Amino acid sequence: MLTSSKQTPSIRMEYQYQPLNPDKNEIRVLTLLPSHHSSHGLNSVVRCTLENVPLEPRTRKHNLRSNPVQDSFGFYWEDKFAGKVEPASSLVTLDEDSNDALGLKKGKPPFQGRYSWGEYVALSYVWGNPNKTREIFINDKSVQVTENLESALRILRDKLPMRLGVRLWADALCINQNDVKERSTQVQRMQEIYQKALEVVVWLGEEAEDSWKAIRLIKILSLSWKKDKGKELHTLLASNPNFPLASYQMSGAPWGRRQERGRRYQKIERRYHLRSTGPQDPSLFGCWHAFRSLMQREYWKRVWIIQELSAGTKETPILCGRSVISLGDLSNAVTKWIYHLTFDLILTLLAREELSKHELIAGPISEEVKRDSTGRWITSGNLLLVKKFHDVRRRGCWPPPLDVLSDGQDLNATDPRDKIYGFMALIHPYFVKDLKPNYELSVEEVYINFCVTVIQASQSLDILSYCNWTPDRNTTPSWVPDWNRKTHIAGPFLAVTLGKARNSYFAGGPGFLADLIPVQSPDKKLKVLCLMTDQIDGLSMNRLFDSSDAKPTQPATNNNHYGDFEGCRKALWRTFLCNRDRKSTILQPGDGDAIALMEVPLPEDNWTWTRNEELFYTFIAHNNRFHVAGKPLGQYFTRKIPYCQHNIELRTKQDSREEWFLQAAVGNVCKNRLFTTHMGLVGICPLSVKSGDLVSVLLGCSLPLVLRPHGDDFRVIGACYAHGIMEGEFGDLFSNGKVDRNKIQPIVLC
């Protein structure tokens, strides 16, 4: 959780914390008292105890999550066991079926934890509105906590693991939020705390917006995938969108590793995917919108989710009110079912529910209605990002540090410093060994320190390509990326550079020599070496961001760096795709799927458009008269009519190269501008670039940067693609590992 980023007024208490003993590797854990300890039962005030405990296993063999109870731990979070806890001994009495399923004997201790004091689980949640609080009691002292945390504790206190004596770690209460030094120290231990927990427990919040329908849908989708019934269910829904999902039967519903544990689970697992605490609606109508709402909850937008869920497993329980699913089930439903099989079908189902909230409709859904639904698509809720880092770490690899921060740039953090601190556990220690979370530093100091550390550790200036300066930015120097800015506002702009493609360019040479590492001066400036500059001459417009009466900035020169008309035309289609295919390799000269970008008619032709076609070719139409090498941009496009012009399905084949290229082109141009230079180069640059800015190649930076003179210094406006200088064309400056100093120019970035 965002231990550092929340305001302390949201946690008001009479309780006085006992200092943690670092020599004993102590943390604090909560023991939740069950609701029946009070005469008010389920409606009683939440009560718990808080104690300091050493986070050291009893013996080496207890060091890992190797516990027979934990092996099926996700099974415990369902509300289906009856029993009574004995307060003095924290033992549980269960009915016969429950005892048999759990492998426990009546009246005996259920299991021994790895630690002398027992076991704990770590809570992953969002604090919620700090101004809306409820009262709980810790060690008989009144404490005001946020409503979301109180509701999580209220649900968890009667869950079987808590009744078995398992403790809980929740950052808002287990870290003294009023002690800045302790907060900084404990943030460094977050990954350790989550990894050493018996389980990570996710709390999405209370039930709302038919979330019970979403939970049931997720279970059905996941189970259909695990049973190799995904395509069968897809076919059923495609042929009959009104198909009653709740009646869909799949025999035998084992969940994960419990499949191997024999007969004792068969009775409890039977019809698992149809269990629910909600009403019995046979149609589950509205479940797709409920699914979308569930994935749009604030939890999925948090910075710390990546670190916390990366420490989880496929059995990690996700609680929404009293409903429970596993992380594995949710991952199957989102990353495999929805994003692998069913894009067009899901749009149809969402549109159908949108058109009829209360009664089912028959007949096909028009493309216009489905297109309107794309903006309300079921998002992955950053689950794809979690899976990516979890898989990378499981293979023993470390993702590039800049990829980590860039991928998480759209996540929310109340404290901007957490855009660095929240990801440090996912970055190789080599890059952050000299950085420690310190909330006494300003945001500017944290970002500058991280930038300089990465430059020195990587011997590269590639971090500068993540900068995007705008006139309203006054918090940090222009050469320091602002990780708190959303990418839809200003961020790394090249769609094709997501992932390893960004690192496939070679504009700035092989990196630094030892004596050429830039040095940060006391006045927050950075000295670098510039290999070449070229002035931006012409700029296209972008109707998504410019005013309706905006016009392109026509170039003053007609220079053509590529020789003739065909050379410039080839440079254009390579520029639209940043000269990379989906495997991050350079496009081949005769790549027909890529060249097809230039062979589709402009929008004035009367035909049906796909969403990507409309976006890309509308951009071209708006800049039809923008001059490139002395000719209007529209002249570089042919008027060839594709054979499938009236059949959208043929033009949107899933995973087709041509569709991927079109989607990449949309990502590259729709939030940016096309530009030309005095040398006759063609490229793509951020929206904030102006005519007169300089396209520059810096020694050690893989991408060219747009710089703007500021007195005797320069501001970094952002990275750009300029066709003809991306693949190490300045290699003649390098020989035998040395740089010809007569051909380079030192400059200062401010």
Residue, then its C-alpha position, 0 to 999 in steps of 0.5 A: m500500500l501507499t504507506s508514504s503517500k497518504q496523509t496522516p490525518s486519515i489515521r487518528m489514534e490514542y494508541q502509542y506505538q512501541p518502537l520496532n527493534p531493527d536488531k530483531n528484524e521486527i514488524r507489527v502484526l494485527t490479531l483480529l478478534p471475531s465478531h462473536h466476541s461482542s454481543h452486537g455480532l456482525n455489526s460490532v465495532v472491529r477490535c484487534t490487538l497490535e504487537n511487535v514480532p520478529l520476522e525471523p523463521r524458527t528454523r531454516k526449513h520454515n524459511l519458505r512458504s512450505n506449509p501443508v495448510q498454505d498449499s491450499f490456502g486460497f480455499y480458506w477464504e470462502d464463507k462456507f465453514a461453520g465453527k467456533v474459535e476458542p479465545a484462549s488458544s485460538l483453536v477452531t472447532l469445525d464440522e466433520d466435512s470441514n475437518d476432512a477437507l482441511g486434513l485437521k483433527k477436531g480440537k487439535p492445533p490446525f498448524q504451526g507457523r514458520y515463526s515462533w509467534g505464528e503466521y501472517v498474511a499481508l493485505s493489499y488494498v487502497w486506503g480510500n478517502p482520508n476524510k471518511t473514517r470509522e472507529i475501531f479499537i486496537n489494544d482497547k484504544s480508539v483508532q479512526v481509520t478509513e472506511n475502506l480499511e475498516s470494511a476490509l477488517r470487518i470482513l476478514r475478522d470472521k474468515l477462517p484463517m483469522r479464526l485459525g490464529v493467522r495475523l494480519w499486516a496492513d501498512a496503515l496500522c502496522i507502520n507508524q504513519n506519524d514517524v517519517k523515519e520509520r515510514s522511510t525504513q519500512v518502505q524499503r522492507m515492503q517487498e520482503i514483508y509481502q514475499k515472506a507473508l503466508e499469503v497476499v490478500v487483495w481487498l477490492g472493496e465492498e460489493a457494489e455495481d453488481s460485483w457479485k455478477a462479475i465474480r460469477l462471470i470471472k469464475i465461469l470464464s476462467l473455468s472454461w479456459k482451464k477445461d479447454k472450453g473457452k472456444e466452445l463458450h465463445t461459440l455459444l455466446a457468438s451464436n446467442p448473446n442472450f445465452p444464460l451463462a449461469s446454466y453453462q455446465m462444466s463437469g468437475a471444477p478443480w481449482g489450481r493445485r487442489q486438483e491433485r489432492g484426492r477425493r476429500y475435496q470433491k464434495i466441496e468443489r462440486r459446482y464451484h464456479l456457480r457459488s455466489t453470495g448474490p441473487q440467483d439471476p439465471s441470465l446474469f444479464g449485466c455481468w459484462h458491465a459489472f466486470r468492467s466496473l470491477m476492473q475500473r476500481e481504484y485498487w487497480k490504479r495504485v502504484w504499489i499493486i505491481q510490487e504487492l501482487s508480484a509477491g503473490t501466487k495464482e492462489t492469491p485470494i481477491l475479496c470483494g465484499r464477501s465474494v472471493i476469487s483467486l488471482g489465477d482465475l482473474s488472470n485467466a478471465v482477463t489475460k486469456w479469455i477476453y484479450h485472447l479470443t473475444f475482442d469483437l464479441i465482448l464489444t457486442l455483449l457490452a453494446r447489447e447490455e447498454l442498449s437494453k438494461h432490463e430486457l434482452i434484444a435480438g438481432p445483430i449489433s451495428e458497427e457504430v454501436k460497437r464502436d461507441s463501446t470501445g471507449r468503455w472496454i473492459t480494461s485489464g486493470n494493470l493486471l497484464l502489467v502485474k503478470k508481466f513482472h511476476d513472470v519476469r521475476r519468476r524466471g530469475c530476470w530483472p526488467p530494465p529499470l526504465d521499462v518498469l517506471s514507464d509501464g507504471q507511469d499511469l498508476n496513481a500515487t498521492d505522493p509523487r515520490d512513490k512513482i520511484y519508491g513504489f518500483m524500487a523492489l522491481i529494479h535490479p539492485y545494481f541500479v538503485k543500490d545507492l538509493k534509499p526511500n527518504y520522505e524528507l527529500s523533495v520530489e525534485e531531489v528524489y527524481i534528480n537523484f534517481c536520474v543521475t544514479v541510472i545514468q551513471a549505473s547504465q553508462s547511458l543517456d537513454i533515460l533522457s528519452y523519457c523526458n517531455w517538457t511543457p511550459d507548465r512544468n516547473t518542478t524539475p529540470s527538463w533533463v529529468p523525466d517527470w514520472n508523475r505525468k500521465t502518458h496520455i498527457a505527456g510521456p514516451f510517445l512512440a507506440v512501437t517503442l513499448g518494451k524492447a523496441r525502444n532499446s533497438y535504436f542506435a542513434g547516439g553511438p555505443g555509449f560512454l567512454a569513462d572520461l565522457i560521463p556527463v556530470q551534474s552541476p550544483d545548479k541542476k544542469l547536465k553537461v553532455l556531448c552532442l553529435m549533430t543538430d538539425q533545425i525543425d522546419g515544418l510541423s503538421m497539425n493534430r486535430l485531437f489537440d489543436s483548435s479547429d482552425a489550426k493549420p500546419t506549419q509549412p516548411a520554408t525549404n523543400n530539401n529531400h534527404y532521401g533523394d527522390f519522390e519514391g525515396c521520400r515515400k519509403a521514408l514516410w511509411r517507415t516513419f509512420l511505423c518508426n521502422r520496426d515490426r512487432k518483433s522490434t526488427i527493422l522493416q524489410p524493403g518490400d514489406g507489403d503489409a507495411i507499404a499498404l499504409m500508403e495504399v488506402p484512400l482518404p476519408e472522402d471516399n465513401w466506404t466503411w471504416t474500421r476504428n484504426e483506419e478512421l483515426f490514421y487516415t483522418f490524421i492524414a486528411h487533416n494534413n493533406r496539404f502539409h508539404v514534405a520535400g516540396k509535395p503535399l502529403g496526400q500525393y504520397f498516398t495512392r487511391k487503390i481500393p482494397y478488395c475487402q473495402h466493404n467488409i470490416e471483418l476481413r480488414t480486422k483479422q485478429d493478430s494480422r500483421e497489416e492490422w498490427f501495423l495500422q494500430a502501431a501507426v495510429g499510436n505513433v501519429c495520433k498524439n504527436r506531429l509529423f515534422t520536416t527539417h532543414m536537412g530534409l529529414v522526416g520524423i515524428c515528434p511530441l505535440s509541444v515541439k515548435s518550429g525552430d527547435l533542434v533535432s539532436v543526437l547526444l552521445g550515449c542516447s539511443l533516440p534523438l532528442v528535440l532540444r530548445p535553446h534557453g539562453d546559453d543552455f538547452r531544454v529537453i523537449g522530448a524524444c523523436y523519431a527522425h528517419g535517417i539518423m536512427e541506426g547509428e549513421f554517425g558511426d564514422l565518429f567512432s573508431n577503435g572505441k574512441v570519439d573524434r572530439n573535433k566532431i562533437q560539441p559539448i552542451v549544457l541541459c537545464 
